[in-house]
Amino acid sequence: MKARLLLVMLLFSWATLFAQLNESDTVKLQIRSSLAGNYQKGNVNILTIRGRVELLYAPVRQWVFKSQNSSLYQSFAGVKADNDIFSRNYLYYAPQNRLYPFGIAYISTNYRRKIDLRLFAGAGITWQVLNKPRQVIKLSANAVYETSRFKGTVYNDTRYNGSDQIDLWRGTLFLGGWHYPLLHTALRLYYDAYWQPAFNNSNNYRSQFDLGADLPIWKGLSFNMLYTFTHEQVTIANIKREDRILTFGLAYNFKHKHP
């Protein structure tokens, strides 16, 4: 267990923060990292480690690759409560345009919701509603094929009972952006939200909302706060559909422009 926790910390000590790098920027490489944790021993034993990753790479100006990743580990009194990974990867074409297409591939696990492995891939299009130095707003839509393998065969929606795997097509509506609300300060507020319904079952959907703030400290280093709300309509029986997480930590941002 200690070796695994050390590996997680090493991986995310150089990694990047989810969902806040702009693929439309004219930079060749961006890296943004954050790591937060909590350890308490005594009357209550608690261990939490949360890392977030984003890498943006533009080998040529028309093509941009972006990889968003996160990891969460939590244990209470020695009992594991979370041990999750999340990786969402994009390939954009001409993201400086007002409208531009992208491909997406996704992998995740969720210990609390008994999701052993989830994969999906597809394509979509993004609309830049606003893209200014102090304000960014984007809308996107996509269609993906998804396969989810669960640690159980009984669900809160009985039509899926009897199988540990659910395969289906989904659509996604996404809104994201960030703003600098105060003049003469570098405080940044950011957010993103998505809704993913299944094409063959309107009752099988999920949604997520992230709201965060960055307060710069020194040369790319900033204090970061993030609130995340998630809802999954179809779950293994007796698993709650909603989770809320609030984390605090440090983030680091690195940029390398095209020569």
C-alpha positions as CSV (number, residue, x, y, z in Angstrom):
1,M,0.0,0.0,0.0
2,K,2.8,2.5,0.9
3,A,4.5,1.8,-2.4
4,R,1.3,2.5,-4.3
5,L,0.7,5.7,-2.5
6,L,4.3,6.8,-3.2
7,L,4.0,6.0,-6.9
8,V,0.8,8.1,-7.1
9,M,2.5,11.1,-5.4
10,L,5.5,10.8,-7.8
11,L,3.3,10.6,-10.8
12,F,1.3,13.7,-9.9
13,S,4.2,15.8,-8.6
14,W,4.9,16.8,-12.2
15,A,1.4,16.4,-13.7
16,T,-1.3,18.9,-14.6
17,L,-4.7,20.3,-13.6
18,F,-7.8,19.0,-15.3
19,A,-10.0,21.0,-17.7
20,Q,-8.3,24.4,-17.6
21,L,-5.8,24.5,-20.5
22,N,-7.1,26.2,-23.6
23,E,-6.4,24.2,-26.8
24,S,-6.9,27.4,-28.8
25,D,-3.9,29.1,-27.3
26,T,-1.0,29.6,-29.7
27,V,1.5,27.7,-27.5
28,K,3.4,24.5,-28.3
29,L,3.4,23.0,-24.9
30,Q,1.5,23.6,-21.7
31,I,1.7,21.6,-18.4
32,R,-0.3,22.3,-15.4
33,S,-0.1,20.4,-12.1
34,S,-1.9,20.1,-8.8
35,L,-1.6,17.8,-5.8
36,A,-3.7,17.8,-2.6
37,G,-3.8,15.5,0.4
38,N,-4.7,14.9,4.0
39,Y,-3.3,12.6,6.6
40,Q,-4.6,12.1,10.1
41,K,-3.8,9.5,12.7
42,G,-5.1,9.1,16.2
43,N,-8.8,8.9,17.2
44,V,-9.6,9.0,13.5
45,N,-7.3,7.6,10.8
46,I,-7.7,9.4,7.4
47,L,-5.6,9.4,4.3
48,T,-6.5,11.3,1.1
49,I,-4.3,11.9,-2.0
50,R,-5.7,13.7,-5.0
51,G,-3.7,14.6,-8.1
52,R,-4.8,16.2,-11.4
53,V,-3.2,16.1,-14.7
54,E,-3.4,18.1,-18.0
55,L,-0.9,18.1,-20.8
56,L,-1.4,20.2,-24.0
57,Y,0.9,19.6,-27.0
58,A,0.7,21.2,-30.4
59,P,3.4,19.7,-32.7
60,V,2.1,21.8,-35.6
61,R,-0.4,24.7,-35.4
62,Q,-3.4,22.9,-36.9
63,W,-3.2,19.8,-34.7
64,V,-3.4,19.9,-30.8
65,F,-3.4,16.9,-28.4
66,K,-4.8,17.4,-24.9
67,S,-4.7,14.8,-22.1
68,Q,-6.7,15.4,-18.9
69,N,-6.1,13.0,-16.0
70,S,-6.8,12.7,-12.3
71,S,-6.4,10.3,-9.4
72,L,-8.1,10.0,-6.1
73,Y,-7.2,7.7,-3.1
74,Q,-9.0,7.8,0.2
75,S,-9.0,5.5,3.2
76,F,-10.8,5.9,6.6
77,A,-9.6,3.8,9.6
78,G,-7.6,1.7,7.2
79,V,-10.7,0.9,5.0
80,K,-10.3,2.0,1.4
81,A,-13.1,4.4,0.3
82,D,-11.8,5.5,-3.1
83,N,-9.1,4.3,-5.5
84,D,-10.0,5.9,-8.8
85,I,-8.4,7.0,-12.1
86,F,-9.8,9.3,-14.8
87,S,-8.2,10.0,-18.2
88,R,-9.8,11.9,-21.0
89,N,-7.8,12.5,-24.2
90,Y,-8.6,14.8,-27.2
91,L,-7.2,15.4,-30.7
92,Y,-8.3,18.8,-32.1
93,Y,-8.0,20.1,-35.6
94,A,-7.6,23.9,-36.1
95,P,-8.8,24.9,-32.6
96,Q,-8.1,28.5,-33.4
97,N,-11.3,28.6,-35.5
98,R,-14.7,29.5,-34.1
99,L,-15.9,26.0,-34.8
100,Y,-13.5,23.0,-34.8
101,P,-13.8,19.2,-34.7
102,F,-12.2,16.8,-32.2
103,G,-11.8,13.1,-31.4
104,I,-12.1,11.9,-27.8
105,A,-11.0,8.7,-25.9
106,Y,-11.7,8.1,-22.2
107,I,-10.8,5.6,-19.5
108,S,-11.9,5.6,-15.9
109,T,-12.5,3.5,-12.8
110,N,-14.6,4.3,-9.7
111,Y,-14.2,2.3,-6.6
112,R,-17.1,3.9,-4.7
113,R,-19.6,3.2,-7.5
114,K,-18.2,-0.3,-8.2
115,I,-17.1,0.6,-11.7
116,D,-14.3,-1.7,-12.5
117,L,-13.5,-0.1,-15.9
118,R,-15.2,2.4,-18.2
119,L,-14.1,3.1,-21.8
120,F,-15.5,5.3,-24.5
121,A,-14.4,6.9,-27.8
122,G,-16.1,9.2,-30.3
123,A,-16.0,12.6,-32.0
124,G,-17.6,16.0,-31.8
125,I,-17.4,19.7,-32.4
126,T,-16.6,22.7,-30.3
127,W,-18.0,26.3,-30.6
128,Q,-15.9,29.1,-29.1
129,V,-18.5,31.4,-27.8
130,L,-15.9,33.8,-26.3
131,N,-12.1,33.6,-26.4
132,K,-10.4,36.6,-24.9
133,P,-7.4,36.9,-22.6
134,R,-9.6,37.4,-19.5
135,Q,-12.7,35.4,-20.5
136,V,-13.2,32.1,-22.2
137,I,-16.5,30.3,-22.9
138,K,-16.9,27.1,-25.0
139,L,-19.7,24.8,-25.9
140,S,-19.3,21.4,-27.4
141,A,-21.2,18.3,-28.4
142,N,-20.2,14.8,-29.2
143,A,-21.3,11.2,-29.7
144,V,-19.4,8.3,-28.2
145,Y,-19.7,4.5,-27.9
146,E,-19.2,3.4,-24.3
147,T,-18.6,0.2,-22.5
148,S,-18.7,-0.1,-18.6
149,R,-17.8,-3.1,-16.6
150,F,-19.2,-3.2,-13.0
151,K,-18.4,-5.2,-9.9
152,G,-21.9,-6.6,-9.7
153,T,-25.0,-7.6,-11.8
154,V,-27.9,-6.0,-9.9
155,Y,-28.7,-2.4,-10.7
156,N,-31.2,0.3,-9.7
157,D,-32.6,0.0,-13.2
158,T,-33.7,-3.6,-13.6
159,R,-33.4,-3.7,-17.3
160,Y,-29.7,-4.1,-16.9
161,N,-29.8,-6.9,-14.3
162,G,-27.9,-10.1,-15.0
163,S,-24.8,-8.7,-16.7
164,D,-21.7,-7.0,-15.3
165,Q,-21.2,-5.0,-18.5
166,I,-23.3,-2.2,-20.2
167,D,-22.6,-1.1,-23.7
168,L,-24.3,1.8,-25.4
169,W,-24.1,5.0,-27.4
170,R,-24.1,8.4,-25.6
171,G,-24.3,12.0,-26.5
172,T,-22.6,14.7,-24.6
173,L,-23.3,18.4,-24.1
174,F,-20.4,20.3,-22.5
175,L,-20.0,23.9,-21.2
176,G,-16.7,25.2,-19.9
177,G,-14.9,28.5,-19.3
178,W,-13.0,30.8,-17.0
179,H,-13.0,34.4,-16.0
180,Y,-10.9,37.0,-14.2
181,P,-13.7,38.7,-12.2
182,L,-11.6,41.4,-10.4
183,L,-9.7,44.2,-12.0
184,H,-6.0,44.4,-11.3
185,T,-5.8,40.9,-9.8
186,A,-4.9,37.5,-11.2
187,L,-7.6,35.6,-9.4
188,R,-9.2,33.2,-11.9
189,L,-12.6,31.5,-11.5
190,Y,-13.2,28.5,-13.8
191,Y,-16.0,25.9,-14.4
192,D,-17.1,23.1,-16.6
193,A,-20.2,21.0,-16.8
194,Y,-21.5,18.2,-18.9
195,W,-24.6,16.0,-19.4
196,Q,-24.4,12.6,-21.0
197,P,-27.7,10.8,-21.9
198,A,-27.8,7.3,-23.5
199,F,-29.4,7.3,-27.0
200,N,-31.5,4.1,-26.2
201,N,-32.6,5.0,-22.7
202,S,-33.4,8.5,-21.5
203,N,-33.2,7.4,-17.9
204,N,-29.6,6.4,-18.3
205,Y,-27.6,9.6,-18.0
206,R,-24.9,11.2,-15.9
207,S,-23.7,14.7,-15.3
208,Q,-20.8,16.5,-13.6
209,F,-20.1,20.0,-12.5
210,D,-16.7,21.5,-11.5
211,L,-16.2,25.0,-10.0
212,G,-12.8,26.2,-9.0
213,A,-10.6,29.1,-8.3
214,D,-6.9,29.9,-8.8
215,L,-5.0,32.5,-6.8
216,P,-1.4,33.0,-8.1
217,I,1.4,32.9,-5.6
218,W,4.7,33.0,-7.5
219,K,6.0,32.3,-11.0
220,G,3.3,29.9,-12.2
221,L,2.6,28.5,-8.7
222,S,-0.9,29.1,-7.4
223,F,-3.3,28.1,-4.6
224,N,-6.2,26.1,-6.1
225,M,-9.7,25.2,-4.8
226,L,-12.0,22.9,-6.6
227,Y,-15.6,21.7,-5.9
228,T,-16.9,18.7,-7.9
229,F,-20.5,17.4,-8.1
230,T,-21.2,14.1,-10.0
231,H,-24.5,12.3,-10.6
232,E,-24.8,8.8,-12.2
233,Q,-28.4,7.8,-12.8
234,V,-27.8,4.0,-13.3
235,T,-25.7,2.4,-10.6
236,I,-25.2,-0.9,-8.9
237,A,-28.0,-1.5,-6.4
238,N,-27.6,0.4,-3.1
239,I,-24.9,2.7,-4.4
240,K,-25.7,6.4,-4.1
241,R,-26.1,8.3,-7.3
242,E,-24.4,11.6,-6.2
243,D,-21.0,12.5,-4.9
244,R,-19.6,15.9,-3.8
245,I,-15.9,16.6,-3.3
246,L,-14.2,19.8,-2.2
247,T,-10.4,20.0,-2.4
248,F,-7.6,22.5,-1.7
249,G,-4.0,22.4,-2.9
250,L,-1.3,23.9,-5.0
251,A,-1.1,24.0,-8.8
252,Y,1.8,24.8,-11.2
253,N,1.5,26.0,-14.8
254,F,4.2,25.8,-17.4
255,K,4.0,27.2,-21.0
256,H,6.3,26.9,-24.0
257,K,5.4,28.9,-27.1
258,H,6.1,28.1,-30.7
259,P,9.5,29.5,-31.8
